[in-house]
Every structure is written in structure tokens, then in C-alpha cells.
Amino acid sequence: MLDFKLWQETLSELTNNKYFELFMMGIIIFSAMLIGIDTFNLDPVYEDIIFTLDKIITIVFIIEISLRITAHKKPWHFFKDGWNIFDFIIVTISLVPIDGNHSAVARLLRIFRILRLITIMPELKGIINALFKSSKSIAYVLILMFIIFYIFAVTGTVFFENTKSGLWVDVGTALLTLFRVMTFEGWTEVMYETMEIYPWSWIYYITFIFLTTFTFLNMIIGIIVDTLNEEHKKEKKEEDADDKRLIKELIEQNKELIKRIEESDLRKIK
């Protein structure tokens, strides 16, 4: 029983080791590179090499995930963490065989291996967590943004319906046109066309761009950045709390040690 606990502790130290994480990061990047290389027309010999390397990489992933599961005192505790479940799903997907009728699907699924970099790099996990936590606020901004889009789309179909390009023929087409304007993809061409009929229509476009591109998109960015800052502050507080707890434990251990030494000295005196 003790040996098994020692084995689990060793596995835990191994899987949490920085060099082990860097090794797995290299394997993930190398796997993604192989998938990219496989998209070219290669000699059958090189295709066989890539196929063999892919099998080896899949075995490495299976071993790695097995070690991480075994490192837990209770293996099912591994699945309490959402990121661990994410890793397990990615590895399971990798087990789909490349050869056969669904080889293209299998190759496509393997590209998702690169997503495992998110779980290895804490910075990426922080960004993803921030995105999820800020999703509610972003959703409200997007709703307001859609309302503005819809108002401008209906307005555009009323005023610019007679343009030759047909970019304002109905609300659906107008929404796509406005998305083009928001992303600055040839928006001046759209504007100059409507200005031939309505010389003052530039006010319509400038107002829309300021409301969407310069206001709402910056609001979304601001929400994400603010959430990231809150996450960093939270992590800092947790680190400080861990440091204080560790210092407290060390002080208590020292007190206990001093007490034992004093007791030992008293015994010697007696």
C-alpha cells in the first residue's frame, strides 16, 4: 500500500514537472506539423513515415493521459476537472484510425490535438477562462449591437433600395452589407455608390462605424481585458494565501522543534 502511494506521488511529480510539460508541448506542436505536412503531395515512403510517427504520437498521448489518471489517489478524481475531461476527449478522438474509408475525417480530428496546448500553458487557460466568465457581459453587448445593426439595415433598405449593386435589396442582404462596412472591407465603394443618390449618406456610414467598430467592439475588448485582470488578481491572492499558509506551517514546525530541543535539554540536565 505504501509502495503504491509512493508510486502515485512519483507520478504526480513527473506529470507536474516543467520539463515533462515542455516535452508534451513539443509533441503536440510536432503532431500539428505532421498533419500540415501530410496535406502536401508526398512520396509514399514519406507518407508511411508520417503514418508511423502519428501512431507513436498517439501512443505517447495514451501513456501521458494514463500517467495523469494514475497519479490521482482516486483515478475518477481526474475527471472532476473540466480541463482534464477536455484532454481525455482529445486523446480519445486521436484513437480514430487514419486508414480506412473515413481517413479524411480521422486526419481532420487529429488537428484538434493542438488544442491541448491550452491545458499545458496556464496563460492560455487564463484567457479561455476569462472568455467564459465574460461571456454574459459580451452577450448583452452583442444583443445591443444586433439591435443597432437591425435598425441601420432596415434604414438602409428604405433609403438605398434602388442602388444598382443590390446590396440593400432586403434586410438580410443589408445586414451582410453592414458587416462588410464594419470590417472596412471595401466600405468606401458601398458608401460612394449610395452618395450618388443621397450625397449626405456618408453620415449614415460614419455614424454606424463609430457605434459598432469604435464603440461596441472596444467594449467587448474592454470586458475581456477587465476579466483577465480580475483573474490575475485572484491568482495573486491565492498565491499569497498559499505563501502565508506555508510560512505559518514552517513557523509551527520550528516551534515544535524548539520545544522538543528544550525538552531534550531539560532531560539531560536532570
GULODO-645261 format. One line per field, with one value per residue (C-alpha): residue number from 1; residue in three letters; chain; x, y, z. Coordinates in steps of 0.1 Angstrom, whole numbers, plus 5000, padded with zeros to 4 digits. Layout:
% residues N
n = (NUM / ...);
res = (ALA / ...);
chain = (A / ...);
u = (X / ...);
v = (Y / ...);
w = (Z / ...);
This chain:
% residues 270
n = (1 / 2 / 3 / 4 / 5 / 6 / 7 / 8 / 9 / 10 / 11 / 12 / 13 / 14 / 15 / 16 / 17 / 18 / 19 / 20 / 21 / 22 / 23 / 24 / 25 / 26 / 27 / 28 / 29 / 30 / 31 / 32 / 33 / 34 / 35 / 36 / 37 / 38 / 39 / 40 / 41 / 42 / 43 / 44 / 45 / 46 / 47 / 48 / 49 / 50 / 51 / 52 / 53 / 54 / 55 / 56 / 57 / 58 / 59 / 60 / 61 / 62 / 63 / 64 / 65 / 66 / 67 / 68 / 69 / 70 / 71 / 72 / 73 / 74 / 75 / 76 / 77 / 78 / 79 / 80 / 81 / 82 / 83 / 84 / 85 / 86 / 87 / 88 / 89 / 90 / 91 / 92 / 93 / 94 / 95 / 96 / 97 / 98 / 99 / 100 / 101 / 102 / 103 / 104 / 105 / 106 / 107 / 108 / 109 / 110 / 111 / 112 / 113 / 114 / 115 / 116 / 117 / 118 / 119 / 120 / 121 / 122 / 123 / 124 / 125 / 126 / 127 / 128 / 129 / 130 / 131 / 132 / 133 / 134 / 135 / 136 / 137 / 138 / 139 / 140 / 141 / 142 / 143 / 144 / 145 / 146 / 147 / 148 / 149 / 150 / 151 / 152 / 153 / 154 / 155 / 156 / 157 / 158 / 159 / 160 / 161 / 162 / 163 / 164 / 165 / 166 / 167 / 168 / 169 / 170 / 171 / 172 / 173 / 174 / 175 / 176 / 177 / 178 / 179 / 180 / 181 / 182 / 183 / 184 / 185 / 186 / 187 / 188 / 189 / 190 / 191 / 192 / 193 / 194 / 195 / 196 / 197 / 198 / 199 / 200 / 201 / 202 / 203 / 204 / 205 / 206 / 207 / 208 / 209 / 210 / 211 / 212 / 213 / 214 / 215 / 216 / 217 / 218 / 219 / 220 / 221 / 222 / 223 / 224 / 225 / 226 / 227 / 228 / 229 / 230 / 231 / 232 / 233 / 234 / 235 / 236 / 237 / 238 / 239 / 240 / 241 / 242 / 243 / 244 / 245 / 246 / 247 / 248 / 249 / 250 / 251 / 252 / 253 / 254 / 255 / 256 / 257 / 258 / 259 / 260 / 261 / 262 / 263 / 264 / 265 / 266 / 267 / 268 / 269 / 270);
res = (MET / LEU / ASP / PHE / LYS / LEU / TRP / GLN / GLU / THR / LEU / SER / GLU / LEU / THR / ASN / ASN / LYS / TYR / PHE / GLU / LEU / PHE / MET / MET / GLY / ILE / ILE / ILE / PHE / SER / ALA / MET / LEU / ILE / GLY / ILE / ASP / THR / PHE / ASN / LEU / ASP / PRO / VAL / TYR / GLU / ASP / ILE / ILE / PHE / THR / LEU / ASP / LYS / ILE / ILE / THR / ILE / VAL / PHE / ILE / ILE / GLU / ILE / SER / LEU / ARG / ILE / THR / ALA / HIS / LYS / LYS / PRO / TRP / HIS / PHE / PHE / LYS / ASP / GLY / TRP / ASN / ILE / PHE / ASP / PHE / ILE / ILE / VAL / THR / ILE / SER / LEU / VAL / PRO / ILE / ASP / GLY / ASN / HIS / SER / ALA / VAL / ALA / ARG / LEU / LEU / ARG / ILE / PHE / ARG / ILE / LEU / ARG / LEU / ILE / THR / ILE / MET / PRO / GLU / LEU / LYS / GLY / ILE / ILE / ASN / ALA / LEU / PHE / LYS / SER / SER / LYS / SER / ILE / ALA / TYR / VAL / LEU / ILE / LEU / MET / PHE / ILE / ILE / PHE / TYR / ILE / PHE / ALA / VAL / THR / GLY / THR / VAL / PHE / PHE / GLU / ASN / THR / LYS / SER / GLY / LEU / TRP / VAL / ASP / VAL / GLY / THR / ALA / LEU / LEU / THR / LEU / PHE / ARG / VAL / MET / THR / PHE / GLU / GLY / TRP / THR / GLU / VAL / MET / TYR / GLU / THR / MET / GLU / ILE / TYR / PRO / TRP / SER / TRP / ILE / TYR / TYR / ILE / THR / PHE / ILE / PHE / LEU / THR / THR / PHE / THR / PHE / LEU / ASN / MET / ILE / ILE / GLY / ILE / ILE / VAL / ASP / THR / LEU / ASN / GLU / GLU / HIS / LYS / LYS / GLU / LYS / LYS / GLU / GLU / ASP / ALA / ASP / ASP / LYS / ARG / LEU / ILE / LYS / GLU / LEU / ILE / GLU / GLN / ASN / LYS / GLU / LEU / ILE / LYS / ARG / ILE / GLU / GLU / SER / ASP / LEU / ARG / LYS / ILE / LYS);
chain = (A / A / A / A / A / A / A / A / A / A / A / A / A / A / A / A / A / A / A / A / A / A / A / A / A / A / A / A / A / A / A / A / A / A / A / A / A / A / A / A / A / A / A / A / A / A / A / A / A / A / A / A / A / A / A / A / A / A / A / A / A / A / A / A / A / A / A / A / A / A / A / A / A / A / A / A / A / A / A / A / A / A / A / A / A / A / A / A / A / A / A / A / A / A / A / A / A / A / A / A / A / A / A / A / A / A / A / A / A / A / A / A / A / A / A / A / A / A / A / A / A / A / A / A / A / A / A / A / A / A / A / A / A / A / A / A / A / A / A / A / A / A / A / A / A / A / A / A / A / A / A / A / A / A / A / A / A / A / A / A / A / A / A / A / A / A / A / A / A / A / A / A / A / A / A / A / A / A / A / A / A / A / A / A / A / A / A / A / A / A / A / A / A / A / A / A / A / A / A / A / A / A / A / A / A / A / A / A / A / A / A / A / A / A / A / A / A / A / A / A / A / A / A / A / A / A / A / A / A / A / A / A / A / A / A / A / A / A / A / A / A / A / A / A / A / A / A / A / A / A / A / A / A / A / A / A / A / A / A / A / A / A / A / A / A / A / A / A / A / A);
u = (5000 / 5028 / 5047 / 5016 / 5012 / 5049 / 5044 / 5014 / 5035 / 5063 / 5038 / 5023 / 5057 / 5065 / 5033 / 5036 / 5073 / 5081 / 5104 / 5076 / 5052 / 5077 / 5082 / 5044 / 5042 / 5069 / 5050 / 5017 / 5034 / 5052 / 5019 / 5003 / 5033 / 5029 / 4993 / 5002 / 5030 / 5006 / 4984 / 5011 / 5015 / 5043 / 5061 / 5045 / 5077 / 5073 / 5036 / 5044 / 5069 / 5043 / 5017 / 5042 / 5051 / 5014 / 5009 / 5039 / 5025 / 4991 / 5008 / 5027 / 4994 / 4977 / 5007 / 5007 / 4969 / 4972 / 5000 / 4980 / 4949 / 4970 / 4987 / 4955 / 4948 / 4914 / 4915 / 4880 / 4890 / 4909 / 4876 / 4864 / 4885 / 4869 / 4903 / 4912 / 4880 / 4889 / 4923 / 4907 / 4883 / 4911 / 4932 / 4901 / 4894 / 4931 / 4923 / 4902 / 4923 / 4937 / 4934 / 4900 / 4870 / 4870 / 4907 / 4900 / 4878 / 4904 / 4931 / 4908 / 4901 / 4938 / 4943 / 4924 / 4954 / 4970 / 4942 / 4959 / 4984 / 4957 / 4957 / 4995 / 5000 / 4984 / 4984 / 4961 / 4939 / 4935 / 4925 / 4899 / 4885 / 4883 / 4863 / 4839 / 4834 / 4829 / 4805 / 4774 / 4785 / 4797 / 4763 / 4745 / 4768 / 4762 / 4724 / 4727 / 4750 / 4724 / 4697 / 4719 / 4726 / 4689 / 4679 / 4706 / 4697 / 4661 / 4670 / 4694 / 4667 / 4644 / 4668 / 4693 / 4669 / 4674 / 4712 / 4725 / 4746 / 4716 / 4734 / 4703 / 4676 / 4663 / 4671 / 4693 / 4714 / 4716 / 4729 / 4757 / 4765 / 4767 / 4790 / 4812 / 4812 / 4820 / 4851 / 4862 / 4861 / 4856 / 4831 / 4840 / 4828 / 4794 / 4793 / 4802 / 4775 / 4748 / 4762 / 4754 / 4717 / 4720 / 4751 / 4746 / 4746 / 4782 / 4767 / 4749 / 4781 / 4803 / 4776 / 4773 / 4811 / 4815 / 4787 / 4799 / 4836 / 4848 / 4824 / 4809 / 4840 / 4861 / 4836 / 4840 / 4877 / 4875 / 4853 / 4877 / 4907 / 4889 / 4880 / 4917 / 4929 / 4904 / 4916 / 4952 / 4944 / 4925 / 4955 / 4978 / 4956 / 4956 / 4994 / 4998 / 4974 / 4994 / 5027 / 5012 / 4999 / 5033 / 5051 / 5027 / 5033 / 5071 / 5068 / 5047 / 5072 / 5100 / 5081 / 5076 / 5113 / 5124 / 5101 / 5115 / 5150 / 5142 / 5126 / 5156 / 5180 / 5159 / 5161 / 5199 / 5201 / 5180);
v = (5000 / 5024 / 5015 / 5023 / 5057 / 5064 / 5054 / 5078 / 5106 / 5099 / 5100 / 5133 / 5149 / 5136 / 5148 / 5182 / 5186 / 5216 / 5195 / 5169 / 5197 / 5211 / 5176 / 5172 / 5207 / 5197 / 5165 / 5185 / 5210 / 5182 / 5164 / 5195 / 5200 / 5164 / 5170 / 5201 / 5183 / 5155 / 5179 / 5181 / 5155 / 5133 / 5103 / 5071 / 5064 / 5097 / 5091 / 5058 / 5076 / 5102 / 5074 / 5056 / 5088 / 5095 / 5061 / 5068 / 5102 / 5086 / 5060 / 5089 / 5107 / 5075 / 5069 / 5105 / 5106 / 5072 / 5085 / 5116 / 5095 / 5070 / 5100 / 5107 / 5089 / 5081 / 5079 / 5091 / 5124 / 5131 / 5138 / 5163 / 5190 / 5202 / 5207 / 5170 / 5159 / 5181 / 5164 / 5130 / 5137 / 5150 / 5118 / 5096 / 5113 / 5106 / 5069 / 5070 / 5050 / 5071 / 5043 / 5032 / 5048 / 5077 / 5086 / 5122 / 5126 / 5110 / 5134 / 5163 / 5152 / 5149 / 5187 / 5192 / 5178 / 5213 / 5224 / 5205 / 5234 / 5253 / 5229 / 5228 / 5266 / 5283 / 5317 / 5302 / 5286 / 5321 / 5336 / 5309 / 5312 / 5349 / 5345 / 5321 / 5344 / 5375 / 5357 / 5370 / 5407 / 5402 / 5386 / 5418 / 5439 / 5417 / 5420 / 5457 / 5456 / 5435 / 5460 / 5487 / 5465 / 5458 / 5495 / 5505 / 5476 / 5485 / 5522 / 5511 / 5491 / 5521 / 5547 / 5527 / 5501 / 5515 / 5511 / 5491 / 5467 / 5452 / 5455 / 5469 / 5448 / 5433 / 5432 / 5400 / 5414 / 5448 / 5431 / 5414 / 5448 / 5464 / 5436 / 5444 / 5481 / 5473 / 5453 / 5480 / 5455 / 5479 / 5500 / 5532 / 5516 / 5509 / 5545 / 5562 / 5542 / 5555 / 5590 / 5592 / 5591 / 5607 / 5630 / 5632 / 5594 / 5594 / 5605 / 5571 / 5552 / 5573 / 5570 / 5532 / 5527 / 5548 / 5529 / 5494 / 5493 / 5520 / 5516 / 5481 / 5462 / 5482 / 5475 / 5437 / 5440 / 5461 / 5435 / 5407 / 5427 / 5436 / 5400 / 5389 / 5415 / 5402 / 5366 / 5377 / 5394 / 5363 / 5341 / 5365 / 5364 / 5326 / 5325 / 5350 / 5329 / 5297 / 5315 / 5327 / 5292 / 5277 / 5303 / 5296 / 5258 / 5264 / 5286 / 5260 / 5233 / 5254 / 5260 / 5223 / 5216 / 5242 / 5227 / 5193 / 5206 / 5224 / 5192 / 5172 / 5197 / 5196 / 5158 / 5160 / 5184 / 5162);
w = (5000 / 5009 / 4977 / 4957 / 4974 / 4967 / 4931 / 4929 / 4944 / 4919 / 4890 / 4903 / 4905 / 4870 / 4853 / 4871 / 4862 / 4839 / 4816 / 4812 / 4802 / 4778 / 4763 / 4758 / 4743 / 4718 / 4710 / 4704 / 4681 / 4662 / 4658 / 4643 / 4620 / 4607 / 4599 / 4580 / 4561 / 4552 / 4532 / 4505 / 4477 / 4492 / 4481 / 4495 / 4516 / 4534 / 4539 / 4556 / 4578 / 4588 / 4594 / 4617 / 4636 / 4641 / 4657 / 4680 / 4690 / 4697 / 4720 / 4738 / 4744 / 4757 / 4781 / 4792 / 4800 / 4817 / 4840 / 4849 / 4858 / 4879 / 4897 / 4914 / 4947 / 4933 / 4895 / 4890 / 4907 / 4875 / 4857 / 4883 / 4864 / 4832 / 4816 / 4823 / 4806 / 4777 / 4774 / 4777 / 4749 / 4726 / 4732 / 4727 / 4694 / 4684 / 4686 / 4654 / 4628 / 4599 / 4573 / 4560 / 4544 / 4569 / 4568 / 4559 / 4589 / 4611 / 4598 / 4604 / 4640 / 4647 / 4642 / 4674 / 4693 / 4691 / 4714 / 4742 / 4744 / 4762 / 4791 / 4793 / 4792 / 4822 / 4804 / 4776 / 4803 / 4819 / 4786 / 4779 / 4815 / 4811 / 4778 / 4795 / 4826 / 4805 / 4781 / 4799 / 4796 / 4760 / 4751 / 4763 / 4742 / 4712 / 4717 / 4717 / 4687 / 4668 / 4676 / 4661 / 4631 / 4625 / 4628 / 4603 / 4580 / 4578 / 4573 / 4545 / 4527 / 4528 / 4515 / 4493 / 4478 / 4443 / 4442 / 4412 / 4432 / 4451 / 4484 / 4501 / 4484 / 4517 / 4554 / 4552 / 4524 / 4542 / 4574 / 4553 / 4537 / 4571 / 4584 / 4554 / 4563 / 4600 / 4589 / 4565 / 4536 / 4506 / 4526 / 4507 / 4475 / 4492 / 4505 / 4472 / 4454 / 4477 / 4477 / 4440 / 4450 / 4485 / 4488 / 4526 / 4531 / 4544 / 4577 / 4578 / 4574 / 4597 / 4625 / 4620 / 4621 / 4653 / 4670 / 4660 / 4652 / 4675 / 4704 / 4707 / 4696 / 4720 / 4747 / 4741 / 4743 / 4774 / 4791 / 4783 / 4795 / 4827 / 4833 / 4827 / 4852 / 4878 / 4871 / 4876 / 4909 / 4920 / 4912 / 4930 / 4961 / 4960 / 4957 / 4986 / 5007 / 4999 / 5008 / 5041 / 5049 / 5041 / 5063 / 5091 / 5088 / 5089 / 5120 / 5138 / 5128 / 5141 / 5174 / 5177 / 5170 / 5195 / 5221 / 5216 / 5218 / 5251 / 5265 / 5255 / 5272 / 5304 / 5304 / 5301 / 5330 / 5352);
